């Protein structure tokens, strides 16, 4: 039997305690952006004014850079932006900002900026961040690129503001990947899509008449690994996002699933079953195709996840009678160590970039929720509130998780901060979205 290889609660009912049902996504078109709906935020968001940027270049395509920045910051749930009609002035440079007037308007900070044309057709985005309490300029930076990179430059401004005020690196300029399907069986159409972290600027990576599953980013953000059923059974591919170049790296007998890139980008951890049909964890050297077996147990071992140092793997196994998460060192003779306890279902491990926290799907009071475990203390906090929450993935700054949830009978994407205070929902205009993977920081 060929399984997609990704664990989730809904397939558990169909195949075996660790195997979720094939959950498919629907999106009417590859370029239908996901729309943000803020679901929770901090009680006292930071008041800030994002003044419309000056336009000195027709090549900007009319993009409202300040609106993108405001959308990012308000969407984080940690900022409250001043309405434009309440702004006392429209400065575009730091020396034009009269701090007392902006403080009187209720803003603690003011961001101003300009978009200008450069020789060779590039655009420059300059911004300044000013404290209204002191009148001092806290940040000033320039981002340069062609017109197609203007939205990314706006996200980078958001990142700089977020970090300067909150002390945490922003992740607005990063990307997410997710899977989509349009139509009804047997005429379904599948898509692998990459978008900005805010759901905009979608890019179709691959489309197929056969299921696509388990997207995973390479550490450099250039490649995606995924599972495709285009040959009528599961196979793992790696594909360059920019060019579309791809190659099949595993199409062995039985299950080929749940690819996860090593921190150095040279290996994939996989779930393989061989002709015997029992899933175990393997590591595949991409350059040589050398395959190393990591687990060998009659239980179902699946969903590998690398530790940030590349020396061990986390995985899900039912060897104790119910799905739990284990860790195993990548050395001969190593024995797995159980990591999760308490709930009778803990699966889909994802480790924070700094290696301090483990995100997972846990079963709580009849619902599947996203939880976070501190790997030092073992303390667990449930972060999400849905009935069927799946597929957690950390933002590269470790401050937020993206996952899939159900809105009624519809699948959507959602985020939640690791402190549980802020969240938003990313919804397609029609259909469903699921299996998100958050990409790394860019260069």
C-alpha positions in Angstrom: 0.0 0.0 0.0 1.3 3.4 -0.9 0.8 6.1 1.7 1.5 9.8 1.5 3.7 9.4 4.5 2.6 12.4 6.5 0.9 11.8 9.8 -2.2 13.7 10.8 -5.3 13.0 12.8 -7.8 12.5 10.0 -5.9 9.7 8.3 -5.5 7.9 11.6 -9.1 6.8 11.3 -8.6 5.3 7.8 -5.3 3.4 7.8 -3.6 2.9 11.2 -3.1 4.8 14.4 -0.2 6.8 12.9 -1.4 7.2 9.3 -3.7 10.2 8.5 -6.1 10.4 5.7 -5.1 12.1 2.5 -6.3 15.7 3.2 -6.5 17.7 0.0 -6.6 21.4 -0.5 -8.8 23.4 -2.9 -7.9 26.7 -4.5 -9.6 28.0 -7.6 -6.5 29.3 -9.2 -2.7 29.4 -8.6 -2.7 33.2 -8.3 -5.6 33.5 -5.8 -3.9 35.1 -2.8 -4.7 34.1 0.7 -6.6 36.8 2.6 -5.6 37.7 6.2 -8.1 37.7 9.1 -6.7 38.7 12.5 -8.0 36.2 15.1 -6.1 37.5 18.2 -3.7 40.1 19.3 -2.0 41.6 22.4 -4.1 43.7 24.7 -1.9 46.8 24.3 -0.5 46.8 20.7 2.2 49.3 19.9 0.7 52.5 18.4 2.5 53.4 15.2 1.9 55.6 12.2 3.0 54.4 8.7 2.9 57.5 6.5 2.4 57.0 2.8 5.7 56.8 1.0 6.7 59.4 -1.6 6.5 58.1 -5.1 9.3 59.3 -7.4 9.3 56.5 -9.8 6.6 55.4 -12.3 8.1 52.0 -12.4 6.8 51.1 -9.0 3.6 49.9 -10.6 1.5 51.9 -8.1 2.2 49.6 -5.2 1.4 51.3 -1.9 4.5 50.4 0.1 3.2 51.9 3.3 0.0 49.9 3.0 2.0 46.7 2.7 4.0 47.6 5.8 0.9 48.5 7.8 -0.7 45.2 6.7 2.3 43.3 7.9 2.6 45.0 11.3 -1.1 45.0 12.1 -1.4 41.4 10.9 1.2 40.5 13.5 -1.3 41.4 16.2 1.4 43.5 18.0 0.9 46.9 16.4 -2.0 49.3 16.0 -1.6 51.7 13.0 -2.9 55.3 12.9 -5.6 55.8 10.2 -4.4 58.0 7.4 -7.2 60.5 7.8 -6.0 61.2 11.4 -2.4 61.9 10.5 -1.4 65.5 11.3 1.0 65.7 8.3 2.4 63.6 5.4 6.2 63.8 5.9 8.5 61.6 3.9 11.8 62.2 5.7 12.8 62.1 9.4 13.7 65.8 9.6 10.1 66.6 8.5 8.5 64.8 11.4 7.2 67.0 14.2 7.3 64.5 17.1 5.0 66.3 19.5 2.1 66.4 16.9 2.5 62.7 16.3 2.6 62.0 20.0 -0.6 64.0 20.4 -2.2 61.8 17.7 -1.6 58.7 19.9 1.4 57.3 18.0 4.6 56.2 19.8 6.4 55.7 16.5 6.3 57.2 13.0 7.7 55.5 9.9 8.3 57.6 6.8 9.9 56.8 3.4 10.4 57.3 -0.3 10.5 55.1 -3.4 12.9 56.5 -6.1 14.3 55.3 -9.4 17.9 54.5 -9.9 20.1 54.2 -13.0 19.7 50.9 -14.7 16.0 50.6 -13.9 16.2 49.6 -10.2 14.2 51.1 -7.5 15.3 52.3 -4.0 13.1 52.2 -0.9 14.4 54.4 1.9 12.7 54.6 5.3 13.2 56.2 8.7 11.7 55.2 12.0 11.2 58.0 14.6 10.3 57.9 18.2 7.6 60.5 19.0 8.6 60.5 22.7 12.2 61.7 22.0 12.0 62.8 18.4 15.1 60.7 17.6 15.6 58.6 14.5 15.8 55.0 15.6 16.4 53.4 12.2 17.2 54.4 8.7 17.8 52.0 5.9 17.7 51.6 2.1 16.6 48.5 0.1 17.5 48.3 -3.6 16.1 46.0 -6.3 14.1 45.8 -9.5 10.4 46.6 -9.7 9.4 43.0 -9.1 11.2 43.1 -5.7 9.3 46.2 -4.5 6.8 44.2 -2.4 9.7 42.2 -0.8 11.4 45.6 0.0 8.3 46.6 1.8 8.3 43.4 3.8 12.0 44.1 4.7 11.0 47.5 6.0 8.4 45.7 8.2 11.1 43.3 9.4 13.4 46.2 10.3 10.6 48.0 12.2 9.5 44.9 14.0 13.0 44.1 15.2 13.9 47.6 16.3 10.7 48.0 18.4 10.2 44.4 19.7 13.7 43.1 19.6 12.8 40.1 17.5 13.8 39.6 13.9 10.8 39.9 11.6 9.8 37.2 9.2 7.6 39.2 6.8 10.0 38.9 3.9 10.0 35.1 4.1 7.9 32.7 2.1 5.4 29.9 2.7 4.6 26.8 0.6 1.3 25.0 0.6 -0.6 22.5 -1.5 -3.9 23.0 -3.2 -6.5 21.0 -5.2 -9.3 22.2 -7.4 -12.3 20.2 -8.6 -13.9 17.0 -7.4 -12.9 13.4 -7.7 -12.0 11.8 -10.0 -11.1 15.0 -11.9 -9.1 16.8 -9.3 -6.2 19.2 -10.1 -3.4 19.7 -7.6 -1.0 22.6 -7.1 2.1 23.3 -5.1 2.2 27.0 -4.4 4.7 29.4 -2.9 3.6 32.8 -1.5 4.9 35.6 0.6 4.4 35.1 4.3 1.3 37.4 4.1 -0.3 35.1 1.4 0.3 37.6 -1.4 2.5 37.3 -4.5 1.7 33.6 -5.2 3.9 31.5 -7.5 2.9 28.2 -9.0 5.7 25.7 -8.5 4.0 22.6 -9.8 0.6 21.3 -10.9 -0.6 17.8 -11.4 -3.6 15.5 -11.8 -2.2 13.4 -9.0 -1.8 14.2 -5.3 1.1 16.4 -4.1 2.0 16.3 -0.4 4.5 17.2 2.3 6.3 20.2 0.9 9.6 21.0 2.8 12.1 23.8 2.2 15.8 23.4 1.8 17.9 25.4 4.3 18.9 28.0 1.6 15.3 28.4 0.4 16.1 27.5 -3.2 14.6 24.0 -3.3 11.4 22.3 -2.2 11.1 18.6 -1.5 7.7 17.0 -1.8 5.8 13.8 -2.4 4.0 13.2 -5.7 1.8 10.4 -6.9 2.1 11.1 -10.6 3.6 7.7 -11.3 0.6 6.1 -9.5 2.6 5.5 -6.3 4.4 7.7 -3.9 7.7 9.2 -5.0 9.9 12.0 -3.5 11.1 14.9 -5.7 13.3 17.9 -5.1 12.6 21.0 -7.2 14.2 24.4 -7.7 11.6 27.0 -6.9 12.8 29.6 -9.3 13.5 27.6 -12.4 11.2 24.6 -12.0 14.1 22.1 -12.5 13.4 19.0 -10.6 14.5 15.4 -10.0 13.1 12.3 -8.5 15.2 11.2 -5.5 13.2 8.3 -4.1 10.7 6.0 -5.7 11.4 2.8 -3.8 8.9 0.0 -3.3 6.2 0.8 -0.8 6.0 4.1 1.1 8.1 7.1 0.1 7.1 10.0 2.3 7.7 12.9 4.7 10.9 14.4 3.3 12.9 16.6 5.7 16.1 18.5 4.7 19.2 18.2 6.8 20.6 21.5 8.1 23.5 21.4 5.6 21.1 20.8 2.7 22.9 17.6 1.5 20.6 15.0 2.9 16.9 14.1 3.2 15.4 12.2 6.1 12.5 10.0 4.7 9.9 7.6 5.7 10.3 4.4 3.7 8.6 1.0 4.1 10.3 -1.1 1.4 8.5 -4.1 0.0 7.7 -5.4 3.6 5.3 -2.5 4.2 6.5 -1.4 7.6 7.5 2.3 7.8 10.9 3.3 9.2 13.2 6.3 9.1 16.0 6.6 6.6 18.6 9.2 5.6 19.3 9.7 1.9 22.5 11.4 0.7 21.3 13.4 -2.2 24.6 13.5 -4.1 25.4 9.8 -3.9 22.0 8.3 -3.3 23.5 6.5 -0.3 20.7 5.3 2.0 21.1 4.8 5.7 18.5 3.1 7.9 17.9 4.9 11.2 15.1 3.0 12.8 14.3 -0.7 12.6 11.2 -1.5 14.6 7.9 -3.3 14.0 6.1 -0.2 15.0 5.2 2.6 12.5 8.1 5.2 12.5 7.4 8.3 10.4 7.6 12.1 10.2 11.3 12.7 10.7 12.5 16.1 11.7 16.2 17.1 12.0 17.6 18.7 15.2 19.2 22.0 14.3 22.7 20.7 14.8 22.1 17.8 12.4 23.2 15.2 14.9 19.8 13.6 15.6 16.3 13.2 14.3 12.9 13.5 16.0 10.2 11.3 14.7 6.7 9.9 15.4 6.2 6.3 16.5 3.5 4.1 18.0 6.0 1.7 19.5 4.6 2.5 23.0 1.0 1.8 21.8 0.0 5.3 20.8 1.6 8.0 18.6 4.4 9.7 20.5 7.6 11.7 19.6 11.0 10.2 19.9 14.6 11.4 19.3 17.4 9.3 18.0 21.1 10.1 17.5 22.6 9.5 14.0 25.2 7.1 15.1 25.5 3.3 14.9 23.7 1.5 17.7 21.8 4.6 18.9 18.5 3.9 20.7 15.4 6.2 20.5 14.6 8.4 23.5 10.9 9.2 24.1 10.3 12.9 24.2 6.5 13.3 24.7 4.2 12.0 27.4 0.8 13.0 28.9 -1.6 13.0 25.9 -2.2 9.7 24.1 -1.5 11.3 20.8 1.5 13.5 20.1 2.7 13.6 16.5 4.2 15.7 13.6 7.3 17.0 15.4 8.8 20.3 14.4 11.7 21.9 16.2 12.3 25.6 16.7 15.3 27.1 14.8 17.2 27.5 18.1 16.4 23.9 19.1 14.7 24.9 22.4 11.1 24.0 21.6 9.1 21.2 19.9 5.9 21.9 18.1 3.5 19.0 17.6 -0.1 17.9 17.1 -1.7 16.7 20.3 -5.1 15.3 21.2 -6.9 17.4 23.8 -10.5 16.8 25.0 -11.5 15.2 21.7 -9.8 17.8 19.5 -6.4 17.9 17.6 -4.5 21.0 18.6 -1.1 22.5 18.0 1.1 22.4 21.2 4.5 23.5 22.1 6.9 21.6 24.4 9.9 23.2 26.1 12.7 20.7 25.5 14.6 21.6 28.6 11.7 21.4 31.2 9.3 19.2 29.3 6.5 21.7 29.9 3.7 21.7 27.3 1.4 24.5 26.3 -1.5 24.1 23.9 -1.6 27.1 21.5 -4.4 26.5 19.0 -8.1 26.2 19.6 -9.5 24.3 16.7 -11.0 20.8 16.4 -8.6 19.5 13.6 -5.4 21.5 13.7 -2.5 19.9 11.8 0.9 20.4 10.1 2.7 22.9 12.3 5.7 24.8 10.8 8.0 27.3 12.6 8.7 30.7 11.1 12.5 31.1 10.7 12.6 33.5 13.7 11.0 30.9 15.9 8.3 33.4 17.1 5.3 32.1 15.1 3.9 28.8 13.9 1.8 28.3 10.8 -0.5 25.3 10.6 -3.7 24.1 9.0 -7.2 24.2 10.6 -10.8 23.8 9.8 -13.2 26.7 9.5 -16.5 24.9 9.5 -16.0 22.2 6.9 -13.4 24.3 5.1 -9.6 23.9 5.4 -7.6 27.2 5.9 -4.2 28.1 7.1 -3.6 29.8 10.5 -0.7 31.2 12.5 -0.2 31.5 16.2 2.7 33.2 18.1 4.7 30.9 20.4 3.5 32.9 23.4 -0.1 32.2 22.3 -1.1 35.9 22.3 -1.4 36.6 18.6 -2.9 34.8 15.6 -4.4 35.2 12.2 -6.1 33.1 9.6 -5.0 32.9 5.9 -8.0 32.0 3.8 -8.3 31.5 0.0 -11.2 33.2 -1.6 -12.7 29.8 -2.4 -11.8 26.2 -1.7 -9.3 25.0 0.9 -5.6 25.3 1.9 -3.5 22.9 3.9 0.0 21.5 4.7 1.9 24.8 5.0 5.7 24.9 5.3 7.4 28.2 6.3 10.6 28.9 4.4 13.9 30.2 5.8 15.3 33.7 5.9 16.5 35.0 2.5 20.0 36.3 1.8 
